Amino acid sequence: MKPRLAYFKLSEAQSLKGEFSGWSEESRDERLRLLIKIIERHKFLGVASATPLADYKEVFGDLPDKGVRSPYFISFYGIVSHLAGYLKERGETEPIDFIFDIQPGHVESVIAAWGRFLEAASPELRPLLGDYPIFRNDKTTIALQAADLGAGWSRQLAEDSYYSRPARTPPWGDLKPEISVLGRYWTKEMMLDLRNTLNLSGYSSGHSERQFS
C-alpha cells in the first residue's frame, strides 16, 4: 500500500527518518497498527531478552573468553534457551533453526559462544538446539522486520521497568493485541547463576553507564 515501505525498522518509524522520512505521525501510527494486526493474525510468537549492560560487565567483564564477554552472549543465550524450553514443554522434538539479523562486529562473538550455549543448556534441551545460528539481512527477510518491532519495543519497556519509570504508550495506540511474548529481563543474580552454571571462576566489580543491550 502507498506510501510503500522497502523495509521496516522501529527506530526509523519512531524517529520519522529513513523509510518513514516525510511521514506524518498519524500516517506512521496507522501503518504500525496495520503491521501489529498482521503479527496478531498470523499468531507469531515474540521472544525477548533484555540485559542491563552495567550489571553484565560487572559479572562477565573480566573473562578471557571474548565471546562470553560480549553482552550479545547472554542475549542470544536467553533467547535460545527460553524458546527451546517453551517448545520442549509443548512436546516439540524437531531441532530449531535460529535465524538472526546481521549485527556487524558481533556475529563472530555469537559463533564463538555457541559452544558455551550448548554447555550451559540442560541435556533435555540440547536436541532442540540444532546447528549454528544463521544470519540474514533484516532489510530483505520479512520475519526479521517483525522481530525488530518486537525487540525494539521490548527494549524500551525494559528500560522503563529498570529505571522505575511509567511504561510508555506505544505509537500504535492502545490496541491490546493478542500477541504471545516470551520475555526475560536479566538480573545480576540470574547472570551470576549462569556464570556458575558455566563453571567460570573470578568476579569483577566494575561499573559503567546503565543501558540495555
Summary of the structure (lengths in Angstrom):
residues: 213
radius of gyration: 18.3
end to end distance: 33.6
largest distance: 56.5
contacts: 582
relative contact order: 0.22
helix: 49%
strand: 9%
